[in-house]
Structure formats: C-alpha cells, structure tokens
C-alpha cells in the first residue's frame, strides 16, 4: 500500500496514444499500477483537460480497469460535477490519480477555482500515486510548455508557459519528438525560466519516488532531455531511460554533470 511517509510518487508521461485498442503507454502504465502497492488499486481518472471526453473515459476504464486490473472511477468537472464533499471524497479514496491530456491552462484554472489543487496536494502528502500524460504530466511540475492556445484557435501553434502544482521544481515539456515546434519554443521559453526543463518524448515517463527519479520508456529508442541555459549558452542533454533510481536534486541542478 502507499507509503504514508512519501512526499512524491509521480509518473509523468510525455505522450502516446491511449484511446486505441492497444495503448502505446502500457509498459509505463503497468509501473503506475505496481507503484500503488495494491492488488487492485483504486484509480481515479481526471479528464478535465479534455472537457470530460466520454470516449477518453471509456478508454481509461477499459485499459486500467479491464487490462490492468484497477478499480476505476472518474471525476468529471464539466459534464456531471459533484459538490465539494463529493470531490474531496473521490480524491481521498484513490490510490492512483491519473490525469488525462488536453488543454492544460483551462484545466489548471478550473482546478484552482474549485479547490481541486488543494485536494491533490493532500493526496500527494498521503502517498497517492500521481500520474498522467501530456497535460497530465505538466500539472505536477512548477510549469509546463503547453499548446493550450490551439484549443481556441486550431491554427495557433504558439506554446505558452502554464503554471502547475509545483510538486516538482522544474519545467516539463511533453511531445518533444512528435510536435517539432516544441524544440525551438522550449529553447526560447527557458531563456527566461529559472532552473531546468525536462523534455519527454512520446512513450517516455519520468518516475519520481520521494527524492529519487528514473526514466521509463514504452517504446524502443524513446528518450528524455534536460534543457537549460548556463553562462549564455543553451544546453539540451539527452537522457536515456535507465532502470536505477538516481538523486532528483542532481537532475534539477544545471551545474551537475549527469554523465549521460
């Protein structure tokens, strides 16, 4: 069962198709379930970023419930919003909280308006596993490189910095390989962003347990990167997935040589 002394149990995935007969992130998703430490963990799906898309909910129930053996519940904040007590009870009961992709900015604004951000902080403190893909990866970090503008204007490829819950003191950039405009946008964004950014290709995740981390891949050759500016030069260090856990402080310190 979750370790009540844990401060962080996070699996943030850069991207990958989930609404398919064979989800691309299954290998990572199995680790999310394993990390919960229960035979049939209770998984709560938050599809807020997709406006509670019904087909997304069905896919998560089929994947995590049917294939991976979880007891799946969904917390809808647009289509059938429960009251404050109902929201708190659903989040408090979850062993795993999985956040779906979509419009990160819209999601974070609604969470803060409804107090969901505070409920997720309580879940973190009690040791729940916090996971998700794309917007569901950004939300756990200090900030993220987000394509939120395209949801109101499909032709707008401008990427914006969106403030997350700050459970990890770093910027995160999803879809680093599949959306090529992310690379120059992240370089420009990091010029005025302190610290480092973690860039995740599709089917790659960073797993954080307390103060340690490792990278997981559900696709051969998929990679992560650490991006930062130092002494007027931009660095983007390739980080290959590795099975051993390492110190998170070293990853977040742009002056530390990771030896990769």
Number of C-alpha atoms within 10 A of each C-alpha: 13 16 14 11 10 16 19 24 27 30 30 31 31 32 26 21 13 18 16 10 10 10 15 18 22 20 15 23 22 14 13 26 22 16 21 23 14 13 11 16 22 21 30 25 26 24 26 26 24 21 18 21 16 12 10 19 22 13 17 24 22 17 22 22 19 13 12 18 18 22 17 22 20 19 22 19 21 15 12 9 11 14 11 11 8 12 18 18 12 17 24 17 15 22 27 28 30 25 26 26 23 23 22 28 21 17 24 21 14 16 16 12 10 15 13 18 18 14 18 20 16 15 23 21 16 19 23 30 27 29 25 26 28 28 35 30 30 31 29 30 23 18 23 30 26 27 22 24 18 14 13 9 9 10 9 12 16 13 18 17 20 23 20 26 18 15 16 20 18 23 31 32 29 32 23 21 18 13 12 10 14 22 17 9 17 25 18 13 19 19 14 9 17 13 17 21 30 25 31 28 25 27 27 32 32 23 24 23 19 15 15 17 23 21 24 24 24 19 17 9 11 18 23 28 19 22 24 26 20 12 5 7 8 14 15 17 17 13 19 16 19 12 10 9 14 16 13 16 13 14 20 19 15 18 11 10 10 13 6 7
